[in-house]
Amino acid sequence: MNDSIREIIEKVLAGDLDQYRVIVRTFEADVFRLAAPVLGSRSAAEDVTQDVFIAAYRRLDSFDLAEPFHPWLLGIAANFVRNELRRRSREDRRMELYSHYLDAMTSRESSPDGADALSDALARCRERLAKTASAAIEGRYDEGLGLEALADRLQRSVTATSQLLYRTRLSLRDCIESQLALAGGDS
């Protein structure tokens, strides 16, 4: 390991937290270059890069100063990229399941009256959404935007956009169930 990086790490471990900026400036381009091609989105790569340096800082006391720092840091980065790809895969799978659920619930062949009631409840619940939540649902499900493109449109991180979609879907589910229960009570 470069002696100057070793000295900087020792200073950080001794409590000089400002020295960590030197580590970030020295290696952030390498971490970004590892993440960007795999994640395919500048904003996702920037988020992962930031998360990598936070994690590396938290684990710095476990780093062996006799070992090279660069591979250690890139190992952390590779793990974060893998985790992000897994998270995306889960999100894509949830979207597919949600789409199948909506298709089944709104299929006019299986239940014309139920489909109309569900469609009406969904429309009423979507009207009640906050502007950002409505834009997120419209972009993701009506327009079929990917999570990164939607995050860029909403000017949010991918993680924040994913959380917004999750909370909004829960809100819509609860609202639809409430609407359908009210409609069922009227008959």
C-alpha positions in Angstrom: 0.0 0.0 0.0 1.1 3.5 -0.7 2.8 4.9 2.4 0.9 8.2 2.2 -2.5 6.3 2.1 -1.4 4.2 5.1 -0.5 7.4 7.0 -3.8 9.0 6.1 -5.7 5.9 7.4 -3.7 6.0 10.6 -4.6 9.7 11.0 -8.3 8.9 10.4 -8.1 6.0 12.9 -6.5 8.4 15.4 -9.4 10.7 15.1 -8.5 13.2 12.3 -11.7 12.6 10.4 -11.0 15.4 7.9 -8.3 13.2 6.4 -10.9 10.8 5.2 -11.8 13.3 2.4 -8.3 12.6 0.9 -9.2 8.9 0.7 -12.5 9.7 -0.9 -11.0 12.0 -3.4 -8.2 9.5 -4.2 -10.5 6.5 -4.9 -14.0 7.8 -5.7 -13.4 7.7 -9.5 -12.3 4.0 -9.2 -15.4 3.0 -7.2 -17.6 4.9 -9.6 -16.0 3.3 -12.6 -16.6 -0.1 -11.1 -20.3 0.6 -10.4 -21.5 2.7 -13.3 -21.2 0.1 -16.2 -22.9 -2.6 -14.2 -25.7 -0.4 -12.8 -26.2 1.5 -16.0 -27.2 4.7 -14.3 -25.1 7.6 -13.2 -27.4 8.4 -10.2 -27.4 4.7 -9.1 -23.6 4.6 -9.4 -23.2 7.8 -7.4 -25.5 6.5 -4.7 -23.5 3.2 -4.5 -20.2 5.2 -4.5 -21.4 7.3 -1.5 -22.6 4.2 0.3 -19.3 2.4 -0.3 -17.3 5.2 1.3 -19.6 5.3 4.3 -19.3 1.6 4.8 -15.5 1.7 4.3 -15.2 4.4 6.9 -17.3 2.4 9.4 -15.1 -0.7 8.8 -11.8 1.2 8.6 -10.8 -0.1 12.1 -10.9 -3.7 10.8 -8.7 -2.9 7.8 -5.2 -4.5 8.0 -2.7 -1.7 7.3 -0.2 -4.3 6.0 -2.6 -5.1 3.1 -3.3 -2.9 0.0 -6.2 -0.5 0.5 -7.4 -0.2 -3.1 -8.5 -3.9 -3.5 -10.1 -3.9 0.0 -12.2 -0.8 -1.0 -13.1 -2.3 -4.4 -14.2 -5.5 -2.6 -16.6 -3.5 -0.6 -17.8 -1.7 -3.8 -18.3 -5.0 -5.6 -20.5 -6.2 -2.7 -22.6 -3.0 -2.8 -23.0 -3.4 -6.6 -24.2 -7.0 -6.1 -26.6 -6.0 -3.4 -28.0 -3.2 -5.6 -28.5 -5.7 -8.5 -30.3 -8.1 -6.1 -32.5 -5.3 -4.8 -33.4 -4.3 -8.4 -34.3 -7.9 -9.2 -36.6 -8.1 -6.2 -38.2 -4.8 -7.2 -38.7 -5.9 -10.7 -40.2 -9.2 -9.4 -42.6 -7.2 -7.1 -43.6 -5.0 -10.0 -44.3 -8.1 -12.2 -46.4 -9.7 -9.4 -48.3 -6.5 -8.8 -49.0 -6.2 -12.5 -50.3 -9.8 -12.6 -52.4 -9.1 -9.5 -54.0 -6.0 -11.1 -54.5 -7.8 -14.3 -56.3 -10.6 -12.5 -58.4 -8.2 -10.3 -59.4 -6.1 -13.3 -60.1 -8.9 -15.7 -63.6 -8.4 -17.1 -63.8 -12.1 -18.0 -63.6 -13.3 -14.4 -65.8 -10.7 -12.7 -67.3 -7.8 -14.6 -68.9 -6.2 -11.5 -65.9 -6.7 -9.3 -63.6 -5.3 -12.0 -65.6 -2.2 -12.3 -65.7 -1.7 -8.6 -61.9 -2.2 -8.4 -61.2 0.1 -11.3 -63.4 2.8 -9.7 -61.8 2.3 -6.3 -58.3 2.5 -7.8 -59.2 5.7 -9.7 -60.6 7.3 -6.6 -57.5 6.3 -4.5 -55.1 7.6 -7.2 -56.9 11.0 -7.2 -56.1 11.3 -3.5 -52.3 10.7 -3.9 -49.8 13.5 -3.3 -48.4 14.9 -6.5 -45.0 13.1 -6.2 -46.6 9.8 -5.3 -49.0 10.1 -8.2 -46.1 11.0 -10.6 -44.2 7.9 -9.3 -47.1 5.5 -9.9 -47.9 7.0 -13.3 -44.2 6.8 -14.4 -43.6 3.3 -13.1 -46.9 1.5 -13.9 -48.6 3.6 -16.6 -45.5 4.4 -18.6 -43.4 1.5 -17.6 -40.3 3.5 -16.7 -37.4 1.7 -15.1 -36.5 2.7 -11.5 -33.4 4.7 -12.5 -35.3 6.7 -15.2 -38.1 7.3 -12.8 -35.6 8.5 -10.1 -34.1 10.8 -12.6 -37.5 12.2 -13.5 -38.5 12.7 -9.9 -35.0 14.1 -9.1 -34.6 11.6 -6.3 -32.1 8.8 -5.6 -33.0 5.3 -6.7 -33.4 4.2 -3.1 -35.7 7.1 -2.2 -37.8 6.4 -5.4 -38.0 2.7 -4.5 -39.2 3.6 -1.0 -41.7 6.1 -2.3 -43.2 3.5 -4.7 -43.4 0.9 -1.8 -45.2 3.4 0.5 -47.5 4.5 -2.3 -48.4 0.9 -3.2 -49.2 0.2 0.4 -51.3 3.3 0.6 -53.2 2.4 -2.6 -53.8 -1.1 -1.3 -55.2 0.1 2.0 -57.3 2.7 0.2 -58.7 0.3 -2.4 -59.5 -2.3 0.3 -61.3 0.5 2.3 -63.2 1.7 -0.8 -64.3 -1.9 -1.7 -65.4 -2.6 1.9 -67.5 0.6 1.7 -69.0 -0.4 -1.6 -69.7 -3.9 -0.3 -71.5 -2.4 2.7 -73.8 -0.3 0.5 -75.3 -3.4 -1.2 
